[in-house]
Amino acid sequence: MPNVLVIDDEADVRQLWRDALEDAGCSVSVAENGVRGVKLLESASFDVIVTDILMPEKDGIEIIMEIRKSSPDAKIIAVSGGGAVADTSFLTVASMLGAHRTLQKPVSLHELRDAVQTLTENV
């Protein structure tokens, strides 16, 4: 059973993704912001981390950089509904920093489950 961490500042999104991934056979933990997500990462091991990019306190780009320092092999899915820095989308930056998959919001539940399944095929 894949162990997944979902980090998103929108409560409805966290619950929807948790339900969809649990229905697909995953064990799911959630964090309401990047600070809480990093704390969970320090205390538990996850097969996949799904993180929103645009969040208060600590954004997804910072989370990806921290994960890459401490767990270079961690599987990361970055999700964003928009935004750009210097003509480059946040999802492109996330990919360059090591996100294995990037998904544009609104994310279909099928697309999310497929991304997690692909990244955890050998778990």
N, C-alpha and C positions, 0 to 999 in steps of 0.2 A: 504494500500500500504506500504510494508516494506521499511524502510529507511536504506540504506546500504552505508557504507564508504569503499572505496577501496584505500589501501595504497600500492603503488608499484613504484619503481624508473624507470621503463621502460614505456615510453609514449605509445608505441604500445599496451602493455599489459593492461594498464589502460583503453585505449579507447576500446579495444576489450571486456574487462570484463564489462565496463560501458554499452556498446551497448547491450550485451547479457542480462544483468540484467534488463535494462530498457525494453527490448523486453519482458521480463518475468513479467513485471508489477511493478518493483521496482523503487523507487526514489534513485538515486545514486549520491554521492559526491565522488570526487577523491582527493588524495594528492600524490605529487611526491616524498615525503620522510617522514620519521618518525617524524621529527620536525613539519612539516606542518600538518601531520595527528593528532598529539597530540593537536595542536592548534584548529583544527576543532572539536575534541572531547570535548574540553573545552567550545566551543560555541554552540554546537548542540547535539541533542540526536539521536543515531543510534540504529536500531534494531540488526544489524549485522555489525561487522568490519572484513573486509578481508584484511589481511596484509601479504606482502612478508616478509621473514625472513632476507635475505641478502640484505641490503641497506646501502648506505653511511649515515653519520650524526647520525642517530639513527636507529638501526636495529629492526626487528620484535620482538625479544626476549625482548628488552627493552620496546617496546610498550606494549606487553602483560603484563609485570610486572606493568607498570604504570596504565593500564586499570584495572587490578585486584585490585589495591589499591583504585582507585577512583570509580570504577563501578564493584563491584564483580559479578554482575549478567549479565554483558554484554556478548553477544554471539560473539565468536571470531572464525574465520577460518584462520589458518596459512598456508602459501603456501611457498614452497621452491624448488629450483632446485638442491639442493645438499648441501654438507658441513657436517662436523661433529666436535664435540668437545669431546675429551676423549672417543673415540669409541662409542659415542651416537649421533645419527642424530639430526640435529636442529629441525626437526619436532617432534621427541620424546620429546625433551626438551620443545618445545612449548606446547605439550599436557600435560606434567607434570606441567607446569605453569598455565594451565587453558584454553588452546584453546579447543573449543568444537569439532572442526574438523580439520584435517590436510590433505592437498592435495599436491601431488608431481607434480612439473612442468615437462613437459608441462601439464597444466590442461585442460581437455576437457570442453567445454562450458556447455555441458549437466551435467557433474559432479559438476561444480560450481553452476549452477542454482538449481540443486537438493539439494546441501548442504545448500544454502541460504533458499530454500523453507522449508526444514526440520526444520531448526532453527527458522523459522518465522511462523510456522503453525497457531499459535494462535494470530498473530498480525492483 
